[in-house]
Structure formats: C-alpha cells, structure tokens
Amino acid sequence: MRKKIVAGNWKMNKNAEQTEDLLNELIEKMPTETDVQVIVAPTFVNLASAVDHLEFINIDVAAQNVHQAESGAYTGEISADMLKSVGVDIVILGHSERRAIFHETDALIASKVNTALEHDMTVIFCFGEELKDRQSKNHFNVVENQLRDGLFQIEAKDWDNIVLAYEPVWAIGTGETASPEQVQEMHEFIRETVRKAFGSDIAEDVSILYGGSVKPDNAKEIFSNPDVDGGLIGGAALKSDDFIAIVNAI
Ligand code: 13P
C-alpha cells in the first residue's frame, strides 16, 4: 500500500538538548488524527534518546546513514545491528550530500541498501540530478542510472521496505524548488522506471517523496501531484511550526 510520508532530515543539526526541545515541540503540535507517517532523522548520538522520547507518539525515528559491514575495524562507523538495538529501523541512504561530500558511489550505496534490508530496515533511498544534468537535458538518464545502479539489485519482496526520495541537487538548501510540473514529470518517470523493472504492483505501491526546499508555502502544491506521496524535508524540519505545517499540507 502506498503511504503518505513526511520525513525530516535534520542533517548535522541540533545537540542533545536542542533535539529534546524540538521533539517536545513536535509532540505538542502533532495532529492527533493523521494518515501520514511522520519520521524524524536526528544525528546518531541522539537517536536512542529520540526513540525513548517518542515511544508514545506516532512519530518514527530514522538514521541518516549506516555502514555496509556487520561489525569490525571501521573507526567512526555505525552498523545496522547497532541502529536496530536502539530501536531504529529506518535509514536514509544515497543522500546527495553523502554522494558529493563523502564520495559515496552507487555501488557503495547499493551495498548499504543490501545490508539495511538484510536487517529488515526500511530504506529511504535518495537520488536526484545535479543542475548541469538538467541543463543538458540528461536528468532522466541520471535518475534512471542512480536507481538501477544503487537500488535495482534488490528482490521484489524487498520493495515493502523501500521509500523513494527524489531530491534534485539544485533544489537542496537553495530555496529553489522544482516546479510542481517538474516534480510530477519526474515522479511519473520514476514510477514508470520501477514498473518496467519490477512490474505494476510494486510501482503503484511504492511511496515517492520529493525533497528540495519544501516549505509550508509550497508543500500543498507539490503534494497535490498524483505521483508525489510526501516529502523529505531539510531546513524546514528544524522548525516545529514549519514541519507540522508541511505534515498538515498533505
Ligand atoms: P532542504 O529542505 O533544506 O532543501 O533539504 C532537503 C534535503 O536534503 C532533505 O534530505
């Protein structure tokens, strides 16, 4: 079943106290009745406390990364088993910042996806073209390749644990949003690409989120497109009023 989802990617923001404050504000402002799955992704060090904090409220907690190996000599890294052991079973993978700043390749992302799925985690799989790709009208190719090389190694049964997040790099943190028409056009293409590789049932069921400068004042228009099932929110997820306004815009 295709779900409506709004996820907040907090990136490298909020210390322990600030995390608790923002979570308290979200708890207070969350709509009591909603069919939207709301997810927050604080930093690693605040995940366990976030899970505890949100125990009695319908907000799920995601990690922003995971290492592909099970355990061992990987200084500074965090495994899927560690995340699961503190109650986190959702992970964001393939984010453009991980690709660009930390040089994550499609092959590396694919192995992280495989590890997360082996641990029965849900993967929010991010992908999206850079400005130069759109300017050279290569954006559909880039997106198709990212899907094929980073995700399509999975099996049909794994799709229950996959959420797609299309984030055009040129719209992330820039204040520049893709137009509702550009978003719908790409989401339709993504669903078609999934359909060709895995069939109609999977393509219809998978949730495809849009990310890139989503704000309270543009969320409704973006979410009203038939192939947009929610959003992955950066900057606006750090302010409780904005984030909840976006949740309420679906
Ligand atoms: P902004 O909403 O700040 O553009 O960030 C989007 C994003 O990268 C979410 O993962």
Residues whose N, C-alpha, C, O or C-beta is under 5 A from the ligand:
A	BS01	13P	N9 A171 I172 G173 T174 G211 G212 S213 V214 L232 I233 G234 G235 A236
